[in-house]
């Protein structure tokens, strides 16, 4: 792939939504209807998503961060509690615990995959307990579309009486390796893989529909669970903590009329919640996109395979991130680069790619290095997270890309590497 870099080709960002005319028509139909928010489209989206992943309940919310916060609230996490969070993740996974007053026990990750394993989780639990915290939950992150080892983590959680909140914001449409354990609702297992979000080995799973994710709602999130009590809590807290179920009313005199029925206007707030509702406008786009999930995931898998093949000649200087098995719905295509051997730092590589019309990004700066967490917990030694961060670079991956676009990205990398 020698030759001069193309100058007229369109810029390729690392991620981009794929919006078709039917998506626009779905949103337009809501705009022309009676409900812009708190309407029937949200309910349809929830039901369709629950069916897609095989969970009993799906609760829509404003974004993935809101989903994580609501999940922590549903477990009644608070001061003195701790949640184990891999340091290679977006800020929201850790912040959600802090919103509730709980502490974050940062765990190391595999430097090849960016995923937290059982041994790293156990080490984080030990550090948390040494600090005097009550570890209440694990929050494994399914990174870039790849699933963490849920069986190993769930065995650990069950042995220690911990809940699991899956951060599946990268994993809409992904399936993990393993056999399903039905937990109340359907587990959507095919014998070899289980849908992420089935919650067969977790309390809840949290998703994001940000535009760069597998499906887009503009902004939007979803929590799935098979636990009826958790679902009630999530639905209450997503809308200010309001309760409209007559059986749950506490002030009987105010709640019920002379005829014995509940007053039609009445609601109660047992505890404050948040305005984390999803609008029907966003739900219409999300529901339309959900119908294309298999197509989007299939196209992403095709491009990942092409990247793997075309980049093989650059190894070990540039190699794709490690693989964890299962059937990922790839959110990111991450390469690991030996910048020292290359003789260029990451900023220089990104700049040279950008000149050639190729965008890139870093996922992520380990959260334990953020000033807030460093001030709170001191400097932690997590060599796997630091090793991942020192080598990772995310390349363009989105459904509208062509095979030629993949080849163009690889050619640009070859030029950067002097290959």
C-alpha positions as CSV (number, residue, x, y, z in Angstrom):
1,X,0.0,0.0,0.0
2,X,2.6,2.5,-1.0
3,X,2.0,5.8,-2.6
4,X,1.0,9.3,-1.5
5,X,-1.7,9.8,1.1
6,X,-5.1,10.7,-0.4
7,X,-6.0,14.4,-0.1
8,X,-9.6,14.4,-1.3
9,X,-11.0,11.5,0.6
10,X,-13.5,12.3,3.4
11,X,-12.3,12.5,7.0
12,X,-12.9,9.3,8.9
13,X,-13.7,9.9,12.6
14,X,-13.1,7.0,15.1
15,X,-16.9,6.6,15.4
16,X,-20.1,7.9,13.8
17,X,-23.8,7.2,13.9
18,X,-25.6,5.6,10.9
19,X,-28.9,7.3,10.4
20,X,-31.2,6.2,7.5
21,X,-34.5,7.7,6.2
22,X,-36.6,5.3,8.2
23,X,-34.9,6.5,11.4
24,X,-35.8,10.1,10.5
25,X,-39.4,9.0,9.7
26,X,-39.7,7.3,13.1
27,X,-38.6,10.5,14.9
28,X,-40.8,12.6,12.6
29,X,-43.8,10.5,13.5
30,X,-43.3,11.2,17.2
31,X,-43.0,14.9,16.5
32,X,-46.3,14.8,14.7
33,X,-48.0,12.8,17.4
34,X,-49.4,13.6,20.8
35,X,-46.4,12.5,23.0
36,X,-42.9,13.9,23.0
37,X,-42.0,12.5,26.4
38,X,-43.4,10.0,28.9
39,X,-45.4,8.4,26.1
40,X,-45.9,5.0,24.5
41,X,-42.8,4.9,22.3
42,X,-40.5,4.7,25.4
43,X,-42.5,1.6,26.5
44,X,-42.3,0.0,23.1
45,X,-38.5,0.6,23.1
46,X,-38.2,-1.0,26.6
47,X,-40.2,-4.0,25.6
48,X,-38.3,-4.5,22.4
49,X,-34.9,-4.2,24.1
50,X,-35.8,-6.6,26.9
51,X,-36.9,-9.2,24.3
52,X,-33.7,-8.6,22.3
53,X,-31.4,-9.4,25.2
54,X,-33.6,-11.9,26.9
55,X,-34.2,-10.0,30.2
56,X,-37.4,-9.7,32.1
57,X,-37.2,-6.0,32.5
58,X,-35.7,-3.1,30.6
59,X,-35.9,0.5,32.0
60,X,-35.1,3.3,29.7
61,X,-33.3,6.4,30.9
62,X,-31.5,9.5,29.7
63,X,-28.0,8.1,29.0
64,X,-25.5,5.4,30.1
65,X,-24.3,7.5,33.0
66,X,-27.8,7.8,34.4
67,X,-28.2,4.0,33.9
68,X,-25.1,3.4,36.1
69,X,-26.2,5.8,38.7
70,X,-29.7,4.3,38.9
71,X,-28.2,0.9,39.2
72,X,-26.1,2.0,42.2
73,X,-29.1,3.6,43.8
74,X,-31.2,0.5,43.3
75,X,-28.6,-1.4,45.4
76,X,-28.8,1.3,48.1
77,X,-25.1,1.9,48.0
78,X,-23.9,4.6,50.3
79,X,-21.1,5.8,52.5
80,X,-18.8,3.1,53.8
81,X,-19.7,0.8,50.8
82,X,-17.4,0.2,47.9
83,X,-17.8,-0.9,44.3
84,X,-15.0,-2.6,42.4
85,X,-14.4,-0.8,39.1
86,X,-11.7,-1.5,36.4
87,X,-9.6,1.5,35.9
88,X,-9.7,1.3,32.2
89,X,-13.2,2.6,31.6
90,X,-15.0,5.9,31.1
91,X,-15.3,8.2,34.1
92,X,-19.0,7.4,34.6
93,X,-18.5,3.8,35.9
94,X,-16.6,5.1,38.9
95,X,-18.5,8.4,39.3
96,X,-21.8,6.5,39.6
97,X,-20.7,4.9,42.8
98,X,-19.5,8.3,44.2
99,X,-22.8,9.9,43.4
100,X,-24.2,7.6,46.0
101,X,-21.5,8.3,48.5
102,X,-19.8,4.9,48.0
103,X,-16.1,4.4,47.4
104,X,-14.4,3.1,44.3
105,X,-12.0,0.2,44.6
106,X,-10.1,0.4,41.3
107,X,-9.0,-2.9,39.7
108,X,-6.3,-3.6,37.3
109,X,-7.0,-5.0,33.8
110,X,-5.4,-7.3,31.3
111,X,-3.0,-5.0,29.3
112,X,-3.9,-6.9,26.1
113,X,-7.7,-6.7,26.3
114,X,-8.4,-3.9,28.8
115,X,-10.7,-6.2,30.7
116,X,-10.9,-6.9,34.4
117,X,-10.5,-10.5,35.4
118,X,-11.2,-12.4,38.7
119,X,-7.6,-12.0,40.1
120,X,-7.6,-8.3,39.6
121,X,-11.1,-8.0,41.2
122,X,-9.9,-10.0,44.2
123,X,-6.9,-7.8,44.6
124,X,-9.2,-4.7,44.6
125,X,-11.5,-6.3,47.1
126,X,-8.5,-7.0,49.4
127,X,-7.4,-3.3,49.2
128,X,-10.9,-2.1,49.9
129,X,-11.3,-4.3,52.9
130,X,-7.9,-3.2,54.2
131,X,-9.2,0.4,54.0
132,X,-12.2,-0.6,56.1
133,X,-14.8,-0.4,53.3
134,X,-17.7,-2.8,52.8
135,X,-17.4,-4.1,49.3
136,X,-21.0,-4.4,48.0
137,X,-20.7,-4.8,44.2
138,X,-18.5,-5.5,41.2
139,X,-18.9,-3.3,38.1
140,X,-17.2,-5.2,35.2
141,X,-16.9,-3.3,32.0
142,X,-17.5,-5.0,28.7
143,X,-14.8,-3.1,26.9
144,X,-14.9,-2.2,23.1
145,X,-17.7,-4.7,22.7
146,X,-15.8,-7.6,24.2
147,X,-17.3,-9.2,27.3
148,X,-15.5,-9.6,30.6
149,X,-15.3,-13.1,32.0
150,X,-18.7,-13.1,33.6
151,X,-18.6,-16.7,34.8
152,X,-15.4,-16.2,36.8
153,X,-16.5,-12.8,38.2
154,X,-20.0,-14.1,39.0
155,X,-18.5,-17.1,40.9
156,X,-16.4,-14.6,42.9
157,X,-19.5,-12.4,43.5
158,X,-21.6,-15.3,44.7
159,X,-18.9,-16.6,47.0
160,X,-18.6,-13.2,48.7
161,X,-22.3,-12.1,48.6
162,X,-21.7,-9.3,46.1
163,X,-24.0,-7.9,43.5
164,X,-22.8,-7.3,39.9
165,X,-23.7,-4.3,37.8
166,X,-22.5,-4.9,34.2
167,X,-21.3,-1.7,32.5
168,X,-22.4,-2.8,29.0
169,X,-22.3,0.7,27.5
170,X,-19.8,-0.7,24.9
171,X,-21.7,-3.9,24.4
172,X,-25.1,-3.4,22.8
173,X,-25.6,-6.6,20.8
174,X,-22.6,-8.4,22.2
175,X,-22.7,-12.0,23.3
176,X,-20.4,-13.6,25.9
177,X,-19.0,-17.1,25.8
178,X,-20.6,-19.5,28.2
179,X,-23.9,-21.2,28.9
180,X,-26.8,-19.3,30.3
181,X,-28.0,-19.6,33.8
182,X,-31.7,-18.6,33.8
183,X,-32.3,-16.1,36.6
184,X,-36.0,-15.3,36.7
185,X,-36.3,-14.1,33.1
186,X,-35.1,-15.5,29.8
187,X,-31.3,-15.8,29.5
188,X,-31.3,-15.7,25.7
189,X,-28.6,-18.4,25.5
190,X,-27.9,-20.4,22.4
191,X,-25.8,-23.0,24.2
192,X,-22.4,-21.4,23.4
193,X,-23.0,-17.7,24.0
194,X,-25.3,-15.5,26.1
195,X,-26.6,-12.1,25.2
196,X,-25.1,-9.3,27.2
197,X,-28.0,-7.8,29.1
198,X,-29.7,-11.1,29.8
199,X,-28.5,-10.7,33.4
200,X,-28.3,-14.4,34.0
201,X,-25.3,-13.9,36.3
202,X,-25.7,-10.2,37.3
203,X,-28.2,-8.0,39.1
204,X,-28.3,-5.4,36.3
205,X,-26.7,-4.4,33.0
206,X,-26.4,-0.8,31.9
207,X,-26.3,0.3,28.2
208,X,-25.7,3.5,26.3
209,X,-27.1,4.7,23.0
210,X,-24.7,7.6,22.4
211,X,-24.1,8.3,18.7
212,X,-20.8,6.4,18.5
213,X,-22.3,3.2,20.1
214,X,-23.7,0.3,18.1
215,X,-27.1,1.8,18.0
216,X,-27.9,5.5,18.5
217,X,-30.7,7.4,20.2
218,X,-28.9,10.7,20.2
219,X,-28.5,10.3,23.9
220,X,-30.1,7.4,25.8
221,X,-29.6,4.6,28.2
222,X,-31.2,1.3,29.4
223,X,-30.9,-0.9,32.4
224,X,-31.9,-4.6,32.2
225,X,-32.7,-6.8,35.1
226,X,-34.6,-10.0,36.0
227,X,-35.3,-8.8,39.6
228,X,-38.8,-7.4,40.0
229,X,-37.9,-5.4,43.1
230,X,-34.9,-3.8,41.4
231,X,-37.1,-3.0,38.4
232,X,-39.6,-1.2,40.6
233,X,-36.8,0.8,42.3
234,X,-35.3,1.8,38.9
235,X,-38.7,2.9,37.5
236,X,-39.3,5.0,40.6
237,X,-35.9,6.7,40.7
238,X,-35.8,7.4,37.0
239,X,-38.7,9.8,37.5
240,X,-38.1,11.9,40.6
241,X,-38.8,9.0,43.0
242,X,-42.5,9.2,42.3
243,X,-44.8,6.3,43.1
244,X,-48.3,6.0,41.5
245,X,-49.0,2.4,42.7
246,X,-52.0,2.6,45.0
247,X,-50.8,-0.5,46.9
248,X,-47.6,1.3,47.9
249,X,-49.2,4.6,49.1
250,X,-48.4,5.4,52.7
251,X,-50.7,8.4,53.4
252,X,-54.0,6.5,53.0
253,X,-56.1,9.5,54.0
254,X,-54.7,11.7,51.2
255,X,-54.4,8.9,48.7
256,X,-57.9,7.5,48.6
257,X,-61.3,9.1,48.1
258,X,-64.6,8.6,49.9
259,X,-65.5,5.8,47.5
260,X,-62.4,3.9,48.4
261,X,-60.5,4.3,45.1
262,X,-57.2,6.0,44.7
263,X,-57.4,9.7,43.8
264,X,-56.6,9.9,40.1
265,X,-54.1,12.8,40.6
266,X,-52.3,11.4,43.5
267,X,-48.7,10.3,43.8
268,X,-46.1,10.0,46.5
269,X,-42.4,10.3,46.8
270,X,-40.9,7.9,49.5
271,X,-37.4,9.2,48.7
272,X,-36.0,11.7,46.1
273,X,-35.2,10.4,42.7
274,X,-33.9,12.1,39.5
275,X,-35.3,13.3,36.2
276,X,-33.5,10.7,34.2
277,X,-36.4,9.9,31.9
278,X,-35.9,9.2,28.2
279,X,-38.0,11.1,25.7
280,X,-40.2,9.6,23.1
281,X,-38.2,11.4,20.5
282,X,-35.0,9.6,21.6
283,X,-36.9,6.3,22.1
284,X,-38.2,6.5,18.5
285,X,-34.7,6.7,17.1
286,X,-33.5,4.0,19.5
287,X,-36.3,1.7,18.6
288,X,-35.8,2.2,14.9
289,X,-32.0,1.6,15.3
290,X,-32.7,-1.5,17.4
291,X,-34.2,-3.2,14.3
292,X,-30.8,-2.8,12.6
293,X,-28.7,-4.1,15.5
294,X,-27.8,-7.4,13.8
295,X,-26.9,-5.7,10.6
296,X,-24.7,-3.1,12.3
297,X,-23.0,-5.8,14.4
298,X,-22.4,-8.0,11.4
299,X,-20.9,-5.1,9.4
300,X,-18.6,-4.1,12.3
301,X,-17.4,-7.7,12.6
302,X,-16.6,-7.8,8.9
303,X,-14.5,-4.7,9.3
304,X,-12.7,-6.0,12.3
305,X,-11.8,-9.1,10.4
306,X,-10.5,-7.0,7.5
307,X,-8.5,-4.8,9.9
308,X,-7.0,-7.9,11.5
309,X,-5.9,-9.3,8.1
310,X,-4.5,-6.1,6.7
311,X,-2.7,-5.1,9.9
312,X,-1.0,-8.5,10.4
313,X,2.1,-7.3,8.5
314,X,2.7,-4.5,11.0
315,X,2.9,-6.8,14.0
316,X,4.4,-6.7,16.6
317,X,4.9,-2.9,16.1
318,X,1.2,-2.5,15.6
319,X,-1.2,-5.3,16.6
320,X,-4.8,-5.6,17.4
321,X,-5.9,-5.8,21.0
322,X,-6.3,-9.2,22.6
323,X,-9.5,-11.2,22.2
324,X,-11.7,-12.6,24.9
325,X,-14.0,-14.9,22.9
326,X,-17.7,-14.8,22.5
327,X,-19.4,-12.9,19.8
328,X,-18.7,-9.2,20.3
329,X,-20.8,-6.4,18.7
330,X,-17.6,-4.4,18.2
331,X,-17.9,-0.8,19.5
332,X,-14.2,0.1,19.0
333,X,-11.3,-1.2,17.0
334,X,-8.2,-0.8,19.3
335,X,-4.6,-1.4,18.2
336,X,-1.7,-1.6,20.6
337,X,1.4,0.3,19.3
338,X,5.0,0.0,20.5
339,X,5.6,3.7,20.4
340,X,9.1,3.4,21.8
341,X,10.3,1.1,19.0
342,X,8.3,3.2,16.5
343,X,10.3,6.3,17.6
344,X,7.2,8.5,17.7
345,X,4.9,9.3,20.6
346,X,1.1,8.8,20.4
347,X,0.4,12.5,19.8
348,X,2.7,12.5,16.8
349,X,1.0,9.3,15.4
350,X,-2.5,10.8,15.9
351,X,-1.4,14.0,14.2
352,X,0.1,12.2,11.2
353,X,-3.0,10.1,10.8
354,X,-5.2,13.2,11.0
355,X,-3.3,14.8,8.2
356,X,-4.2,11.8,6.1
357,X,-7.9,12.1,7.0
358,X,-7.9,9.4,9.6
359,X,-9.3,10.2,13.1
360,X,-8.3,8.2,16.2
361,X,-8.9,8.3,19.9
362,X,-7.6,7.0,23.2
363,X,-9.9,4.7,25.3
364,X,-9.1,5.5,28.1
365,X,-6.9,7.4,30.5
366,X,-7.0,5.1,33.5
367,X,-9.5,6.6,35.9
368,X,-7.3,6.1,39.0
369,X,-5.0,8.7,37.5
370,X,-7.7,11.4,37.5
371,X,-6.9,14.2,40.0
372,X,-10.1,13.7,42.0
373,X,-9.4,10.0,42.5
374,X,-5.7,10.4,43.1
375,X,-6.4,13.0,45.8
376,X,-8.9,10.7,47.4
377,X,-7.1,7.3,47.2
378,X,-3.5,8.2,46.6
379,X,-1.3,6.8,43.8
380,X,-2.2,3.2,42.9
381,X,0.0,0.7,41.2
382,X,-2.1,-0.9,38.4
383,X,0.5,-1.9,35.8
384,X,-2.0,-3.6,33.5
385,X,-4.1,-0.5,33.2
386,X,-0.9,1.6,32.7
387,X,0.4,-0.8,30.1
388,X,-2.9,-0.7,28.2
389,X,-3.0,3.1,28.3
390,X,0.6,3.3,27.1
391,X,-0.1,1.4,23.9
392,X,-3.8,1.8,22.9
393,X,-5.2,3.7,20.0
394,X,-8.7,3.4,18.6
395,X,-9.1,3.5,14.8
396,X,-12.2,4.4,12.8
397,X,-15.0,1.8,13.1
398,X,-18.6,2.5,12.1
399,X,-21.2,0.8,9.8
400,X,-21.0,3.3,6.9
401,X,-17.3,2.6,6.4
402,X,-16.4,0.6,3.3
403,X,-13.7,-2.0,2.9
404,X,-11.8,0.7,1.0
405,X,-12.0,2.9,4.1
406,X,-10.4,0.2,6.2
407,X,-7.7,-0.3,3.6
408,X,-7.1,3.5,3.7
409,X,-6.7,3.5,7.5
410,X,-4.2,0.7,7.3
411,X,-2.3,2.4,4.5
412,X,-2.1,5.6,6.6
413,X,-0.8,3.6,9.6
414,X,1.8,2.0,7.3
415,X,3.0,5.4,6.2
416,X,3.2,6.5,9.8
417,X,5.2,3.4,10.6
418,X,7.5,3.8,7.6
419,X,6.4,0.3,6.4
